[in-house]
Amino acid sequence: MTESTPTAEEVRDYIRAVDHVTAHMFLAAADSVEAFDRWLVAHDAEVQAERDAEEPSDQIMTLILDLTDPDDCSFDHHGGCQAHGYLSLKPGELCPQAEAKERLAGWVPAGQEGAET
């Protein structure tokens, strides 16, 4: 999935530039353009819903917060995190506790000041 869906106008410009036969058939009828615009709005809503579904709920984030050790990682010479018991980490690999802290860094529980609505 890409970061953004092209606008209807961007798609029309692409069709005009690349495929003159399709451009003539598609852009000739106002009904086709309106149908495409309706499809694109629905598609954008579907893509946004998928993105929203990827975000963990406040309940999940609270659970992660509760399970996250406040102590900093302490890596041995092999790259394992001694502080949290993740001894099989390779050099440069993040400890799951560090990953959890990164994920929690920008999270504001719903209902608190600064939370997205």
ABEGO torsion letter per residue (X at the ends): XBABBBBAAAAAAAAAAABAAAAAAAAABAAAAAAAAAAAAAAAAAAAAAAAAABBBAAAAAAAAAABBABBBBBBAAGBBAAAGBAABBBGBBBAAAAAAAAAAABBBBGBBGBBX
